[in-house]
Amino acid sequence: MSRLRVTPAHGQGRDRLYVSLRDGTTVAWYDKDTGRVSVLSGAGREEVLSALAPYLTGEVTVGPPRVPTPADLDRLSLHPDDDLAPNRPGEALHAELDAVRAAGSDGSFGSSGYSSSHGSLLGRRWRRWRRWRQDPRQDPRQAELLAQETIGDRLDRLEDAGWRVLHSIPLPGAARIDHLAIGPAGVLAVRTLPARKRRVGVADPLVRVGRAAPVPHLRWARRAAERASRALAADVRPVLAVVEPARLDALPMPPDVWILRDTEIPALASLGGVLKPADIESLYATARDRHCWLRV
């Protein structure tokens, strides 16, 4: 019988299998996301691989744990209350709508009693979208939350291409940056605009959605990028991400603001030439600290 045991662990965005001795001492772990088996000095490589064999998928890299970078050390030193990395897309809207629901307001998620434990994330988004379409008089924050979740999900999928993403960054004065994406193509401050199959017209700085009055979304997007640039001491480009527009008229396109449909977000993975991996990690470590945003 093997003297090693394998235990799964989930947390901090990682999915790992830990290999330990019978007394509980950890001697190795397998990070499923990176395909790496890190082996400590308490057990042999072959013994560890034998214990993990039923769980390994695809090619794996085996070796000692990598040396932590300065950015890794900065992240480890953050107090949980100051770390913005766990924020969900639309974190502030979640809090607002949860308070409405708790108060029994008609603006809640509906009589079914929404709970984060009910169904998958995709199922919850579909239910919110369906309820909005059935009753457009519902709290418009529901549609805004769904849009932020849609853009947030697409941005999170860029991590395999070297991007790091933060959501719902609080700024002084009750303002927020919907999403901050840091990657090979630079730093992007992303403002989300729900369109819900309506026509979107852009006449810089105003944006009109359907028949609603024009709103200066481009001015707000630029303002958020300016504040992010001061906080990070780096160039930050404003982005307006439009979710499910029936038509998008933005001619001439503003020279300084990217206006993207939600379906165009994945194309960012093919862009690069601005930031190196070390720069990305350093900026991400700075941006995830709540304190860096307090004076912008």
PAMIPA-284722 format. One record per residue (C-alpha): x, y, z; residue in one letter. Coordinates in steps of 0.05 Angstrom, whole numbers, plus 32768, in hexadecimal, padded with zeros to 4 digits. Layout:
N
XYZA
...
//
This chain:
296
800080008000M
801B80457FEES
803180728026R
801580AE8001L
7FCE80C77FFDR
7FAE80F87FCCV
7F7E812D7FE2T
7F59815F7FB6P
7F5681A97FCAA
7F3381E47FABH
7F3D822D7FBBG
7F5B82707FA7Q
7F4A82607F5FG
7F7382207F5ER
7F6181D77F55D
7F9781AB7F73R
7FA581657F8BL
7FD381617FC8Y
7FFF81257FD5V
800F8119801ES
802E80E6804DL
800480C0807ER
801480F380B4D
7FF7812A8088G
803981488070T
803181638029T
8067814A7FFAV
804B815F7FB7A
800F817D7F93W
7FF2817A7F4DY
7FD681BB7F31D
7FA281A77EFEK
7F9F81EC7EDED
7FE981EF7ECET
7FF681A47EC6G
803081A87EF7R
804381767F2DV
806D81997F62S
809681677F8CV
80B481797FCFL
80EE81547FF1S
80C48124801BG
80B580F27FE3A
80D280D97FA2G
80BB80EF7F5ER
80A680A97F47E
8080809B7F87E
805A80DC7F80V
804980D07F37L
8032808A7F48S
800280A57F7DA
7FE880DA7F4CL
7FE480AD7F0FA
7F9880A27F12P
7F8D80ED7F13Y
7FBF81087EE0L
7FA481207E9DT
7FCC81357E60G
8014814A7E64E
8030815F7EA8V
806F81837EBFT
809281657EFBV
80C381897F27G
80CE81B27F66P
809E81EC7F75P
80AE822A7F4CR
80CF82647F6EV
809B82997F80P
80A082DA7F5AT
809E831E7F7DP
805583237F65A
804582E17F86D
806282F97FC7L
803A833A7FC3D
7FFA83137FB9R
800982E67FF4L
801383238020S
7FCF83418011L
7F9A833F8047H
7F5B831C802DP
7F32835B8038D
7F628382800BD
7F66834F7FD3D
7F3A835F7F97L
7F49831F7F71A
7F0D82F87F8FP
7EDC832D7F76N
7EA783107F48R
7E9183367F09P
7E5C83677F21G
7E70835D7F6AE
7E5183A07F7FA
7E1083907F5AL
7E0C834C7F7CH
7E0E83707FBFA
7DD983A47FAAE
7DA983717F8EL
7DB383417FC9D
7D9F837B7FF7A
7D6183887FCDV
7D4E833F7FCFR
7D58833B801AA
7D2A83778023A
7CF483547FFCG
7CF283897FC5S
7CD0837E7F82D
7D15838A7F63G
7D2F83477F7DS
7D44830E7F51F
7CFD82F47F53G
7CD082CB7F80S
7CF8828C7F75S
7D2C82A67FA7G
7D6F82A97F84Y
7DA882867FA6S
7DEF827D7F8FS
7DE782327F9DS
7DAD822A7F6DH
7DC6820E7F2BG
7E03821D7F02S
7E1E82627EF3L
7E06825B7EABL
7DC082477EC3G
7DBC82837EF2R
7DD082B27EB9R
7D9B82957E8CW
7D65829C7EC1R
7D7882E57ECDR
7D7782F37E82W
7D3482D07E78R
7D1482F67EB2R
7D2D83377E96W
7D11832A7E52R
7CCE83157E6FQ
7CC983537E9BD
7CF4838D7E83P
7CD983B77EBER
7D0583907EEEQ
7D4183B17F0ED
7D7183C37ED4P
7DAB83AF7F01R
7D9983677EF2Q
7DA983717EA8A
7DE883977EBAE
7DFF835F7EE8L
7DF3832B7EB2L
7E1B83557E80A
7E55835C7EB1Q
7E5483117EBDE
7E5583047E72T
7E9183327E66I
7EB4831A7EA5G
7EAE82D17E90D
7ECB82E17E4BR
7F0583087E6AL
7F1482D17E9CD
7F1C82A07E63R
7F5782CA7E4AL
7F8282B27E84E
7F9C82797E5AD
7FB882AD7E2BA
7FDE82D07E63G
7FAA83027E7AW
7F9983147EC2R
7F5483307ED1V
7F3483547F0CL
7EEA83657F13H
7EC2839B7F35S
7EFB83C77F4EI
7EE283FB7F80P
7EF984427F77L
7EF1847F7FA5P
7EAE84A17F9CG
7E8584607F93A
7E9F84577F4CA
7EB784147F32R
7EDF83F67EF9I
7EB583BC7EDFD
7EF183937EC8H
7F3C839E7EC5L
7F6183717E94A
7FAE836E7E94I
7FCF83467E5DG
7FFF83457E23P
7FD7837B7DFFA
7FDB83AB7E3AG
7FAD83C17E72V
7F6383C97E62L
7F2D83EB7E8DA
7EED83CB7E74V
7EA983EB7E7CR
7E6E83BE7E70T
7E3083D47E49L
7DF283A67E46P
7DCD83AC7E03A
7D9E83707E03R
7D92836C7DB8K
7D8A83B77DB0R
7DAD83E67D80R
7DE9840B7D9DV
7DFF844D7D7FG
7E3F84717D91V
7E4984BC7D88A
7E8784CA7DB3D
7E8184D27DEEP
7E3784BE7DEEL
7E1B84787DE5V
7DD284697DD7R
7DB484247DE5V
7D7284197DC2G
7D4384547DCDR
7D6284697E10A
7D8184AD7E19A
7DCB84B17E05P
7DFC84A67E3FV
7E4684BB7E41P
7E6184747E48H
7EA184857E22L
7EB184BE7E51R
7EA784917E8CW
7ED2845A7E6DA
7F0A848D7E61R
7F0484A67EA8R
7F0A845F7EC5A
7F4784527E9AA
7F6884937EB1E
7F5D84817EFAR
7F79843B7EEEA
7FB584587ECBS
7FC484847F08R
7FBC844A7F38A
7FE9841B7F11L
801A844D7EF4A
800E842C7EB0A
7FEA843A7E6FD
7FA184227E73V
7F74841F7E37R
7F2884297E3FP
7EFB83F47E23V
7EAF83F57E1AL
7E9583AD7E17A
7E4F83AA7DF9V
7E27836B7E0AV
7DF9834E7DD5E
7DEC838B7DAAP
7DBC83827D70A
7DE683B47D4AR
7E2283DE7D5DL
7E2D84207D38D
7E6F84407D4DA
7E8984667D11L
7EB884877D16P
7ED5845A7D4CM
7EF484827D85P
7F40847F7D7EP
7F4E84747DC8D
7F1584467DDEV
7F0B83FF7DC7W
7EC283EF7DBCI
7EB983A47DBBL
7E7E83757DB7R
7E7E833F7DECD
7E8C830C7DB6T
7ECC83317DA3E
7EEC832B7DE8I
7F0D82E77DD9P
7F3583087DA0A
7F5E832C7DD5L
7F8382EB7DE0A
7FA682F37D9DS
7FC083397DACL
800383487DCDG
8044836F7DC8G
8037839F7E02V
8044837C7E44L
807383447E57K
805C830D7E87P
8084832A7EC1A
8064836F7EB5D
801F83507EB4I
8029832C7EF6E
8046836A7F16S
800C83977F00L
7FDA83627F15Y
7FF9835D7F5BA
7FF383A97F62T
7FAD83AD7F46A
7F8F83787F73R
7FA283A07FB1D
7F6683CA7FC6R
7F9484007FE3H
7FB184127F9FC
7F6D842E7F89W
7F60845A7FC5L
7F7E849B7FAAR
7F68849C7F61V
//
